Amino acid sequence: MRSTMKTTLMAAMIGMTGAMAHSQDCPNPEGGDCYTETPGIGGCSDSDCCTAVCNFDSYCCDTEWDDTCVANANELCDGGGGGGGGGGTTGPCEPVPAILGDNDVNTLDSISNLDLTGYCDPGPFGDDLIYNTMYFNFTPDETDTYTMSTCNQADFDTRLAVLTEACDESTVLVCLDDTDGCAGFTTTIEVDLMAGEEYTISVGGYSAFDLGTGILTISQGSGGGGGGCEGYTNDCDSPEVLTAVGDYEFDTTCAFAEGDRNLDLTGFCDPGEFGDDIDYNNYYFSFTPANTDIHVITTCNQANYDTRLAVLADGCDPSSVIACLDDTDGCEGFTTTIAVELEAGVEYSIAVGGYAAGSYGVGTLTICEGADDCAGGGGGGGECDDYTNDCTNPELISGAGDYEFDTTCALAAGNRNFDTTGVCDPGEFGDDVCYNTYYFQFTAATDGNYEFTTCNQADYDTRLVIASTCDPSTTVACNDDGTDDAGVACAGFTSRIQTSLSAGTYIVGVGGYAVGNSGTGILTVIGDAEPPVECIGDFNDDGQIDGADLIILLGDWGGPGGDLDGNGTTDGEDLLLLLSGWGPCPE
């Protein structure tokens, strides 16, 4: 048990920077050789090795130098484990020379982490550290763009960085985690370097557990040194001009290599819940529609990387964006479909970009007019020309039962959103719009408690809304992500509403969380459901009233958002109500 715990502790501590405090000073002459057990005695006689091991595991100094401490010494110290071979073994920061071409990488024995927090963000996942780092020094002979790559050439999840001063994180020029098209989350970066200047290249892992061997290839010139981007001119000011719907190939490799092809939509359009609001490495089209209609613009299942799309009404001006999106449900590889109404004769800019700084590749952009089924891109499955369901023409249902729905054509047809902004907040994420909505008209035969649910019964991220009419101001209830009777979140971010209704007719809308969310599922209606349990003050719907709810209430002090007693203002009475219910909500 001791050995298992020690191994786990060491793996976890590899990701920590700085020394761990321990009671026994190093070295300890009574401890003897660091590669031999000394039961009941902490520490060992070699100062450097003792410090290295005890920094990883204070047990070895505080309690005793056991067999696991000996194993750690063999891994961390010079005397036990032998050389790594190939690329060599790095110490805290001991760069080895690098050449143009292939350089062996071996981080198995590295105990160095490069902390770029506050200086460079390698990507949207994880922290800003490069773990178990091996360092190279590289001095270019010519001023040029250089490519450093472990792409498909390492057996672990790599990160790369380039610095102007050896091991000084504040001098970082560029860093990156994953590159699209590179297997195993390996990496390619490009950076402009000056002739005769020495640079430090950091090759490490995504986490404390990512270490291994591979090849770092350094090549001169962008695009892997092939010069394939010479003469590349596509940008927002020089787009490819389109005048008809159809399929159009694109390649954003040179947009990545050339740089300065990003579209920053921060403050104007949020493409989705993940990452920032920037479309990276864009290939630009100019499109002038022949007819005023809904147009479907899609890379769905037609690109080899994680795409983003944006449509702008005024050239390169981000404030003129009329639609943007990251991922679309049902589209593999995080590809994208946008449905947007365009006006005949107006020139629009279409930006085809990527999710992150390292996202680029090739694909096909398909543009369809009206409710046509985009080949490969509309989610597949059927013609939408005869689609008529909307709020004024809902499917009629009554009584308890299961009712199938399909919102694919609602996405293609457009104008099927139900906006409850200012009336009903469906949840803590995203806006208050129920997108691409399929509508039912439900007749409640009697006054009572009713449940409407897609919980675990839809293939996409749903939202539900219930209203007396098609006027959003008549909304009775809405929900984004629901929970089942046990309080467990519904799979796939599906939804559930429990509410009391008076006898009469209601609009029940089944839609999606975001512009690109659509799919199929089953709406289950249950009559005479258990009355919903009120938990006054549980603002974030997590089943308990706690500090998070208190922060929400105080953050809206004096406004209406934290009002619990119905007087329209968040004040001391509301605070007392919240505190009176402190703890788990009643079941």
C-alpha positions in Angstrom: 0.0 0.0 0.0 2.9 2.4 0.9 4.6 1.7 -2.4 1.4 2.3 -4.4 0.7 5.5 -2.6 4.2 6.8 -3.1 4.0 6.1 -6.8 0.8 8.0 -7.1 2.1 10.9 -5.1 5.2 11.2 -7.2 3.2 11.2 -10.4 1.0 14.0 -9.0 3.9 16.0 -7.7 5.8 16.1 -11.0 3.3 18.8 -12.1 4.2 21.1 -9.1 6.8 23.9 -9.2 8.9 24.9 -6.2 10.2 22.8 -3.3 8.0 20.8 -1.0 8.7 21.5 2.7 10.2 18.7 4.7 11.5 18.5 8.3 14.8 16.7 7.7 17.6 18.9 6.1 19.6 17.5 3.3 22.0 15.9 3.3 21.7 13.5 6.3 24.9 11.7 6.9 23.1 9.2 9.1 21.0 8.2 6.2 23.8 6.7 4.2 23.7 6.0 0.5 20.7 7.4 -1.4 20.3 4.1 -3.4 20.0 2.0 -0.2 17.1 1.7 2.2 17.6 3.1 5.7 14.6 2.0 7.8 13.5 4.5 10.4 15.9 7.2 9.1 14.9 10.0 6.8 17.1 11.5 4.1 20.4 10.4 2.6 24.0 11.5 2.4 24.1 13.1 -1.1 22.8 16.7 -0.9 21.5 17.1 -4.5 19.8 13.7 -4.6 18.3 14.0 -1.1 16.8 17.4 -2.0 15.5 16.1 -5.4 13.7 13.1 -3.9 12.4 14.9 -0.9 11.0 17.7 -3.0 8.9 15.1 -4.7 8.0 13.2 -1.6 8.6 14.7 1.9 8.0 11.2 3.4 11.5 10.2 2.4 13.0 12.9 4.7 10.2 13.2 7.3 9.8 9.5 8.0 12.2 7.1 6.4 14.2 6.4 3.3 12.3 3.3 2.1 12.3 1.2 -1.1 10.1 3.7 -3.0 12.5 6.5 -2.1 15.3 4.4 -3.5 13.3 3.9 -6.7 12.7 7.7 -6.9 16.5 8.3 -6.4 17.2 6.0 -9.3 14.8 8.0 -11.5 15.8 11.5 -10.3 19.5 11.3 -9.5 22.6 10.8 -11.6 23.7 7.6 -9.9 20.9 5.2 -10.5 19.0 5.2 -13.7 21.6 5.4 -16.4 21.5 7.7 -19.4 18.4 8.2 -21.5 20.3 7.9 -24.8 19.0 9.5 -28.1 18.0 13.0 -27.3 19.7 13.0 -23.9 18.3 13.9 -20.5 17.7 17.5 -19.4 18.2 18.9 -15.9 16.3 21.9 -14.5 17.2 23.8 -17.7 20.2 22.4 -19.6 19.6 23.0 -23.3 21.3 20.7 -25.9 22.2 21.9 -29.4 19.5 21.6 -32.1 20.0 21.5 -35.9 17.9 22.0 -38.9 16.3 18.7 -39.5 15.4 16.0 -37.0 16.4 16.1 -33.4 15.8 13.2 -30.9 13.5 14.0 -28.0 13.5 12.1 -24.7 11.6 13.6 -21.8 11.4 10.4 -19.7 13.9 11.6 -17.2 13.1 15.3 -17.2 12.2 16.9 -13.9 11.8 20.4 -15.4 8.5 22.3 -16.0 8.2 25.6 -17.9 5.5 27.8 -16.4 4.2 30.2 -18.9 1.3 31.5 -16.8 0.8 35.2 -17.6 3.1 35.1 -20.6 1.7 32.6 -23.1 -1.4 30.5 -23.3 -0.7 27.3 -25.3 -4.3 26.5 -25.9 -7.9 26.2 -24.5 -7.3 23.0 -22.5 -5.3 22.6 -19.3 -3.0 25.1 -17.6 -0.2 27.1 -19.1 2.7 24.8 -18.1 4.9 22.7 -20.3 5.7 19.6 -18.2 8.7 17.4 -18.2 10.6 19.7 -20.5 13.6 19.0 -22.7 15.4 22.1 -23.9 17.2 22.8 -27.2 19.3 25.7 -28.2 19.0 26.8 -31.9 20.8 29.5 -33.8 19.4 30.1 -37.3 21.8 31.0 -40.1 19.2 33.1 -41.9 16.4 35.5 -40.9 13.3 33.6 -41.9 10.2 31.8 -40.7 11.0 28.5 -39.0 8.8 25.5 -38.3 9.2 23.4 -35.2 7.2 20.2 -35.2 6.5 17.0 -33.3 3.5 16.4 -35.5 2.9 12.6 -35.7 6.4 12.1 -34.4 6.0 11.7 -30.6 4.5 9.0 -28.4 3.0 11.5 -25.9 0.8 14.7 -25.9 3.3 17.4 -26.6 3.6 21.2 -26.1 6.2 23.5 -27.7 7.5 26.9 -26.9 10.3 29.2 -28.2 12.1 31.7 -26.0 14.7 34.4 -26.7 16.5 33.9 -23.4 17.4 30.4 -22.1 14.8 29.2 -19.6 13.4 32.7 -18.9 9.6 32.3 -19.4 9.0 36.0 -19.7 10.9 36.0 -23.1 8.6 33.4 -24.7 7.8 34.2 -28.4 5.3 31.5 -29.1 3.8 28.5 -27.5 1.2 25.8 -28.5 -0.4 22.7 -27.3 -2.3 20.8 -30.0 -2.3 21.2 -33.8 -5.2 20.0 -35.9 -4.2 17.1 -38.1 -1.5 15.9 -35.8 -2.2 12.6 -34.2 -1.8 12.1 -30.5 -2.2 15.8 -29.7 1.2 16.6 -31.1 2.3 20.0 -32.1 3.5 22.3 -34.9 4.5 26.0 -34.4 5.9 28.6 -36.8 7.9 31.6 -35.7 10.1 34.3 -37.2 13.7 34.1 -36.1 16.7 36.4 -36.6 20.0 35.1 -38.1 22.7 34.6 -35.5 20.5 34.9 -32.5 20.3 32.0 -30.1 16.9 30.7 -29.2 15.7 28.1 -26.7 13.1 25.6 -27.8 11.0 23.8 -25.0 9.6 20.4 -25.9 7.4 19.0 -23.1 4.0 17.6 -22.2 0.4 18.7 -21.6 0.3 17.4 -18.1 2.5 15.9 -15.4 1.8 12.4 -16.8 2.8 13.3 -20.4 6.3 12.3 -21.1 8.0 10.1 -23.7 10.2 10.1 -26.8 9.9 11.4 -30.3 11.4 13.7 -33.0 11.5 17.5 -33.1 11.8 18.6 -36.7 13.1 22.1 -37.4 12.7 23.4 -40.9 13.2 26.8 -42.5 10.4 28.6 -44.2 6.6 28.5 -43.4 4.5 25.5 -44.2 7.2 23.0 -43.2 9.9 24.7 -45.3 8.3 23.9 -48.6 7.7 27.5 -49.6 4.2 26.4 -50.6 2.6 29.7 -49.4 4.6 32.0 -51.6 2.1 34.3 -53.5 -0.7 33.5 -51.1 -3.0 36.6 -51.0 -6.4 35.5 -49.6 -7.5 37.7 -46.7 -10.5 39.7 -45.7 -9.5 42.4 -48.2 -8.8 39.9 -51.0 -11.5 37.2 -50.6 -12.4 34.5 -53.1 -15.5 35.9 -54.9 -18.7 33.7 -55.1 -21.8 34.5 -57.0 -23.8 31.3 -56.8 -24.7 28.6 -54.2 -22.6 25.4 -54.4 -19.6 23.6 -53.1 -16.3 25.5 -52.7 -12.9 24.0 -51.6 -10.8 25.9 -49.1 -7.4 25.4 -47.5 -6.4 27.4 -44.4 -2.9 26.0 -44.1 -1.4 29.1 -45.6 -3.6 31.4 -43.5 -2.0 29.7 -40.5 1.5 30.0 -42.0 1.1 33.6 -43.1 -0.5 34.8 -39.8 -2.7 37.9 -39.4 -5.8 36.0 -40.7 -7.8 36.0 -37.4 -11.2 37.5 -37.0 -11.8 38.8 -33.4 -15.5 38.9 -32.7 -15.1 39.6 -28.9 -18.0 41.8 -27.8 -19.9 41.2 -31.1 -20.6 37.5 -31.5 -20.0 34.5 -29.3 -19.5 31.4 -31.4 -20.1 28.9 -28.6 -19.5 27.9 -25.1 -15.9 26.7 -25.6 -12.8 28.8 -26.1 -12.6 32.5 -26.9 -14.5 34.5 -29.6 -11.8 34.5 -32.2 -12.0 32.8 -35.6 -8.4 31.7 -36.3 -6.6 31.3 -39.6 -9.5 32.3 -41.8 -10.0 31.7 -45.5 -12.4 34.4 -46.8 -15.1 34.3 -49.3 -17.2 37.1 -50.7 -20.8 35.9 -51.5 -23.6 37.8 -53.1 -26.9 35.9 -53.0 -29.3 36.0 -56.0 -32.4 35.8 -53.8 -33.5 37.0 -50.4 -33.8 33.8 -48.4 -32.5 31.7 -45.6 -29.1 30.3 -46.7 -27.3 27.3 -45.1 -23.5 27.7 -45.0 -21.7 24.6 -43.8 -18.5 22.7 -43.4 -20.4 19.9 -41.6 -18.5 16.6 -42.1 -16.6 18.3 -44.9 -13.3 19.5 -43.1 -10.4 17.7 -41.5 -10.2 20.1 -38.6 -12.2 22.0 -35.9 -13.9 24.8 -37.9 -15.6 28.1 -37.1 -17.8 30.1 -39.4 -18.8 33.8 -39.4 -20.9 35.9 -41.8 -20.4 39.7 -42.0 -22.5 42.3 -43.7 -19.8 44.9 -44.1 -16.5 43.5 -45.3 -13.9 43.1 -42.6 -15.7 45.0 -39.8 -16.3 42.6 -36.9 -19.1 44.8 -35.6 -21.1 43.9 -38.8 -21.2 40.2 -38.0 -24.7 38.7 -38.4 -23.9 35.1 -37.5 -21.0 33.1 -36.1 -20.7 29.5 -34.8 -18.2 27.0 -33.6 -19.6 23.4 -33.3 -22.9 22.0 -34.7 -24.5 18.9 -33.3 -24.2 15.9 -35.6 -21.2 17.3 -37.4 -18.1 15.2 -36.9 -14.8 16.7 -36.0 -16.4 19.9 -34.5 -17.4 21.2 -37.9 -20.0 23.8 -38.4 -23.4 24.7 -40.0 -24.9 28.2 -40.0 -28.4 29.1 -41.2 -28.8 32.8 -41.8 -31.2 35.1 -43.8 -29.4 37.0 -46.6 -30.6 39.7 -48.8 -30.5 39.5 -52.6 -27.7 41.7 -54.2 -25.9 42.4 -51.0 -22.2 41.4 -50.7 -21.4 39.4 -47.6 -18.1 38.2 -46.2 -17.8 34.5 -45.1 -14.9 33.7 -42.8 -14.0 30.0 -42.6 -11.6 29.6 -39.7 -10.6 27.5 -36.8 -11.3 27.0 -33.1 -7.8 27.8 -31.8 -4.4 29.3 -32.9 -3.3 25.9 -34.2 -6.5 24.9 -36.0 -6.2 24.8 -39.8 -6.7 22.3 -42.6 -8.7 21.7 -45.8 -12.3 21.1 -46.6 -15.4 22.1 -48.6 -17.7 25.0 -47.9 -21.3 24.3 -49.1 -23.8 27.2 -49.5 -27.5 26.3 -50.0 -30.4 28.6 -50.6 -33.7 28.1 -48.8 -34.4 24.7 -47.1 -32.4 22.7 -49.6 -30.6 19.7 -48.2 -26.9 20.6 -48.2 -25.0 17.5 -49.5 -22.9 16.3 -46.6 -23.7 19.3 -44.6 -27.3 19.7 -43.5 -27.0 16.9 -41.0 -28.2 14.6 -43.7 -31.7 13.1 -43.9 -34.4 14.5 -45.9 -35.8 17.3 -47.9 -37.1 20.3 -46.0 -39.0 22.0 -48.9 -42.4 21.1 -47.5 -41.6 21.9 -43.9 -44.3 24.0 -42.3 -44.0 23.5 -38.6 -43.7 26.8 -36.7 -45.3 28.5 -33.7 -48.4 29.5 -35.8 -48.7 26.0 -37.2 -47.8 23.6 -34.4 -48.3 19.8 -34.1 -51.4 19.2 -32.0 -51.1 16.9 -29.0 -53.1 16.3 -25.9 -52.8 14.0 -22.9 -49.8 12.1 -21.5 -47.6 10.3 -24.0 -44.4 10.2 -26.0 -44.1 12.5 -29.1 -41.3 12.4 -31.6 -39.7 15.5 -32.9 -37.0 16.5 -35.5 -35.6 20.0 -35.5 -33.2 19.5 -38.4 -35.5 21.3 -40.8 -36.2 24.0 -38.2 -32.5 24.8 -38.5 -32.5 24.7 -42.3 -35.7 26.8 -42.6 -34.6 29.4 -40.1 -36.8 31.8 -38.2 -37.8 29.1 -35.7 -36.3 30.7 -32.5 -38.3 31.5 -29.4 -36.6 34.4 -27.5 -37.5 34.6 -23.8 -34.9 37.3 -23.0 -36.2 39.3 -20.0 -39.0 36.9 -19.4 -37.5 33.5 -18.6 -33.9 32.4 -18.0 -33.5 28.7 -19.1 -30.2 28.3 -17.2 -26.8 29.7 -16.3 -25.2 29.0 -19.7 -25.7 30.9 -22.9 -28.4 33.3 -23.8 -32.2 33.0 -23.3 -33.2 31.9 -26.8 -34.6 28.5 -27.7 -33.0 27.9 -31.1 -34.4 25.9 -34.1 -37.6 25.2 -32.3 -40.2 22.5 -33.1 -43.6 23.5 -31.8 -46.4 21.5 -30.2 -49.8 22.8 -29.1 -50.7 21.0 -25.9 -54.1 20.9 -24.4 -54.3 20.5 -20.6 -57.6 18.9 -19.9 -57.6 19.9 -16.2 -55.8 22.1 -13.8 -52.8 20.1 -12.4 -49.2 19.4 -12.4 -47.5 18.5 -15.7 -44.1 17.4 -16.7 -42.5 17.9 -20.2 -39.1 16.2 -20.7 -36.5 15.3 -23.3 -34.3 14.0 -20.5 -32.0 11.3 -21.9 -34.2 11.2 -25.0 -32.6 13.5 -27.6 -29.4 13.3 -29.6 -28.5 17.0 -29.1 -28.4 19.8 -26.5 -32.1 20.7 -26.1 -34.1 23.5 -24.5 -37.8 23.5 -23.6 -40.2 26.4 -23.3 -43.9 26.5 -22.4 -46.0 29.6 -23.2 -49.7 30.4 -23.4 -49.3 31.9 -26.9 -46.5 32.6 -29.5 -45.8 35.8 -27.6 -42.7 35.2 -25.5 -44.1 37.5 -22.8 -46.6 34.7 -22.0 -43.9 32.2 -21.2 -44.9 29.9 -18.3 -41.6 28.0 -17.9 -38.3 27.2 -19.7 -35.3 25.0 -19.1 -31.9 24.3 -20.7 -30.2 21.5 -18.8 -32.5 19.3 -16.6 -32.1 16.7 -13.9 -33.9 13.4 -13.3 -35.8 12.4 -10.2 -32.6 11.5 -8.5 -31.0 14.9 -9.2 -28.7 13.5 -11.8 -28.0 15.7 -14.8 -29.8 14.6 -18.0 -27.4 13.1 -20.5 -26.4 15.3 -23.5 -27.7 18.4 -21.8 -31.3 17.5 -22.4 -34.2 19.2 -20.6 -37.0 18.8 -18.2 -39.8 21.1 -17.0 -42.2 20.4 -14.1 -44.9 23.0 -13.7 -48.5 23.7 -12.7 -50.9 24.5 -15.6 -54.5 25.6 -15.7 -56.8 23.8 -18.1 -56.3 25.2 -21.6 -54.0 25.2 -24.6 -50.3 25.9 -24.5 -47.4 26.2 -26.9 -44.6 23.7 -26.1 -41.3 24.5 -27.9 -38.5 22.0 -28.2 -35.4 23.7 -29.4 -31.6 23.9 -29.0 -29.0 25.7 -26.8 -27.2 27.4 -29.7 -27.7 28.5 -33.3 -26.3 25.2 -34.6 -28.1 22.8 -32.2 -30.6 20.6 -33.9 -31.5 16.9 -34.0 -34.1 14.3 -33.1 -35.7 13.0 -30.0 -38.8 12.3 -28.0 -40.8 14.7 -25.9 -42.6 12.9 -23.0 -45.6 14.6 -21.4 -46.7 13.4 -18.0 -50.0 14.6 -16.5 -50.7 15.0 -12.8 -47.0 15.0 -12.2 -45.7 15.5 -8.7 -45.8 19.2 -7.9 -42.4 20.9 -8.4 -40.5 21.4 -5.2 -39.8 25.0 -4.7 -36.3 25.9 -3.4 -36.4 29.6 -3.0 -33.0 31.1 -3.4 -31.4 28.3 -5.4 -30.4 30.6 -8.2 -28.0 28.2 -10.0 -30.4 25.2 -9.7 -27.7 22.9 -8.1 -30.1 21.5 -5.5 -28.8 23.5 -2.6 -28.6 27.1 -1.3 -25.0 28.0 -0.6 -22.3 30.6 -1.1 -22.7 30.5 -4.9 -26.4 31.6 -4.6 -25.4 34.3 -2.0 -22.9 35.7 -4.5 -25.5 35.8 -7.2 -28.0 37.6 -4.9 -25.5 40.2 -3.7 -24.3 40.8 -7.2 -27.8 42.0 -8.1 -28.3 44.0 -5.0 -30.8 46.8 -5.7 -31.9 45.2 -9.0 -34.6 42.7 -9.9 -32.4 39.6 -10.5 -32.2 38.5 -6.9 -35.7 39.3 -5.9 -37.3 36.5 -3.9 -40.3 38.2 -2.3 -41.8 39.7 -5.4 -41.3 43.4 -4.6 -39.1 43.9 -7.7 -35.9 44.8 -5.8 -33.1 42.7 -4.3 -32.8 43.8 -0.7 -32.5 42.7 2.9 -35.8 40.8 2.9 -34.5 38.6 0.0 -31.3 38.0 1.9 -33.3 36.8 4.9 -35.3 34.4 2.7 -32.2 33.0 1.2 -30.5 32.4 4.5 -33.6 30.8 6.0 -33.4 28.1 3.4 -29.6 27.6 3.6 -28.5 24.0 2.8 -29.9 21.2 0.6 -33.2 21.9 -1.1 -36.2 19.8 0.1 -36.8 16.7 -1.8 
